[in-house]
Amino acid sequence: MSAGRLEGQVAIVTGGGRGLGRAMVLGLAAAGARVIATAARETTEVEAVAAEDASGRIVPMIADVTREQDCARVVALAQERLGRLDLLVNNAGRGMKYVSERFLTEPTRFWQTDPEVWRLVIDTNVNGPFLMARAAVPGMIAAGRGRIVNITMNHATMRRRGFSPYGPSKAALESETIIWAQDLDGTGVTVNALLPGGATATGMIPDGLPAEARAHLLDPAIVVPPLLWLASDASSGVTGRRLDASRWQPGVPEAAAAAMDDAGWAVA
């Protein structure tokens, strides 16, 4: 996480105004990267994140990942204004709070879910990463190098009763990760999935969570060390992997931590 590790690189982090996105935007900027932080609606959030970094490396931008033209506009900003695009972090997502504020204690059965809410979550969590990657990949291929990181979650949570459509959306994103990594083999562009490794203190956690349970939530910054490694040249050739940030512990070499794949579905 040393300053300057990603000096000269340009990154896009979708959903960069809060939670995991905010932590990753600030972590990338601290490592020397210039970062475009997007939000679908809340201008004040991404502007506040940009203001936290005195270096001026963070560019806030309103863009909805479910809109093809918005995705193209974000990528064009990176390539035309900042001159390149090295890293795309597909972090923007809709969680179970859109189904019910009581999703942790009163599971909603899939047939009880509003179809419009289902479409909203799937559109953001599955189609959004596709549209962003589709816009970003041609330039990365032309440059001979690029990194795509898809933010996912624990498999246990993905399979949890009452977690539709959030669980299915992340399962689809992991499938996208594996397939895209194979599609991009030999281009210099890698695709990997990254998860915190447990419940994390983000806006997806309902306000009514008991204080005792809230005390055990992970800090969103837990994802920054593996993200910086994935963005760096040290991860060259690593693709189709699923990295659990909770396994990145002091004293464990980065490559060894990255090898602790808890799903066993590495492509390479």
HELIX and SHEET records of a PDB file:
HELIX    1   1 GLY A   19  ALA A   30  1                                  12    
HELIX    2   2 THR A   43  GLU A   52  1                                  10    
HELIX    3   3 GLU A   68  ARG A   81  1                                  14    
HELIX    4   4 MET A   96  TYR A   98  5                                   3    
HELIX    5   5 PHE A  110  GLN A  112  5                                   3    
HELIX    6   6 PRO A  115  ILE A  122  1                                   8    
HELIX    7   7 ASP A  123  ASN A  127  3                                   5    
HELIX    8   8 GLY A  128  ALA A  143  1                                  16    
HELIX    9   9 HIS A  155  MET A  158  1                                   4    
HELIX   10  10 TYR A  166  ASP A  183  1                                  18    
HELIX   11  11 ALA A  211  ARG A  214  1                                   4    
HELIX   12  12 PRO A  220  VAL A  223  5                                   4    
HELIX   13  13 VAL A  224  ALA A  231  1                                   8    
HELIX   14  14 ASP A  233  SER A  235  5                                   3    
HELIX   15  15 ALA A  245  ARG A  247  5                                   3    
HELIX   16  16 GLU A  254  ALA A  259  1                                   6    
SHEET    1   A 7 ILE A  58  ILE A  62  0                                        
SHEET    2   A 7 ARG A  34  ALA A  39  1                                        
SHEET    3   A 7 VAL A  10  VAL A  13  1                                        
SHEET    4   A 7 LEU A  87  ASN A  90  1                                        
SHEET    5   A 7 GLY A 146  ILE A 151  1                                        
SHEET    6   A 7 VAL A 189  LEU A 195  1                                        
SHEET    7   A 7 ARG A 242  ASP A 244  1                                        
END                                                                             
